[in-house]
C-alpha cells in the first residue's frame, strides 16, 4: 500500500503552517511523519534538499513521486491519488 512520508522540522516556519494540513490528511491517507533533524540516517536515501517535503512511496518504501513546500489539503489528496 502506498503512503506519504512527511518530512519537516520544528524550527521550520512553512512546516508549522503545513503540519495541521497533513494532520487532517492523515485521517484518510497513511502518513508517516519524520523530523528532518532526528531521522537523517533513515532519510538519507531520499536525498532531501528542502522542507517541508512529502514523498509518496510504495509498500517497499520506493519513491513514486514527491513535492516540496506547502499545499492545500485537496492538493495533497490529489497528489496521493494520482
C-alpha positions as CSV (number, residue, x, y, z in Angstrom):
1,X,0.0,0.0,0.0
2,X,1.3,3.5,-0.9
3,X,1.8,6.0,1.9
4,X,3.1,9.6,2.2
5,X,6.3,10.4,4.2
6,X,6.0,13.9,5.5
7,X,9.4,15.4,6.3
8,X,9.5,18.5,8.5
9,X,11.3,20.2,11.4
10,X,10.0,22.1,14.4
11,X,12.1,25.2,13.6
12,X,10.7,25.4,10.0
13,X,8.1,28.1,9.6
14,X,6.4,26.6,6.5
15,X,6.4,23.2,8.2
16,X,4.5,24.7,11.2
17,X,2.0,26.1,8.7
18,X,1.7,22.8,6.8
19,X,1.6,20.5,9.8
20,X,-2.1,20.9,10.6
21,X,-3.0,20.3,6.9
22,X,-1.0,17.0,7.0
23,X,-2.7,16.1,10.3
24,X,-6.1,16.4,8.5
25,X,-4.8,14.4,5.5
26,X,-3.6,11.6,7.8
27,X,-7.2,10.9,8.8
28,X,-7.9,9.4,5.4
29,X,-4.4,8.7,3.9
30,X,-1.5,6.8,5.5
31,X,1.1,9.5,6.5
32,X,4.4,8.8,8.2
33,X,5.8,12.0,9.8
34,X,9.5,12.3,10.1
35,X,11.6,15.0,11.7
36,X,14.4,16.0,9.2
37,X,16.9,16.5,12.1
38,X,16.1,13.4,14.1
39,X,15.9,11.0,11.2
40,X,18.8,12.0,8.9
41,X,20.1,8.4,8.5
42,X,16.7,6.9,7.6
43,X,16.0,9.8,5.2
44,X,19.5,9.8,3.5
45,X,18.3,7.5,0.6
46,X,15.6,10.1,-0.3
47,X,18.2,13.0,-0.7
48,X,16.0,15.6,1.0
49,X,17.1,19.2,0.0
50,X,14.3,21.3,1.4
51,X,11.5,21.0,3.9
52,X,8.6,20.5,4.1
53,X,8.8,17.6,1.6
54,X,6.2,15.0,1.0
55,X,7.2,11.8,-0.7
56,X,4.7,9.2,-2.0
57,X,6.2,5.7,-1.5
58,X,5.1,2.2,-2.3
59,X,4.8,-0.6,0.2
60,X,8.5,-1.3,-0.1
61,X,9.5,2.3,0.6
62,X,10.4,3.0,-3.0
63,X,9.8,6.6,-4.1
64,X,6.9,7.2,-6.6
65,X,6.9,11.0,-6.5
66,X,7.4,14.0,-4.3
67,X,6.8,17.7,-3.8
68,X,8.3,20.3,-1.5
69,X,6.5,23.3,0.0
70,X,3.1,24.0,1.4
71,X,0.0,22.7,-0.4
72,X,-3.7,22.7,0.4
73,X,-5.4,19.6,1.8
74,X,-7.1,18.9,-1.5
75,X,-3.8,19.3,-3.4
76,X,-2.2,16.7,-1.1
77,X,-5.1,14.3,-1.6
78,X,-4.9,14.8,-5.4
79,X,-1.1,14.2,-5.2
80,X,-1.7,10.9,-3.3
81,X,-4.5,9.7,-5.7
82,X,-2.5,10.4,-8.9
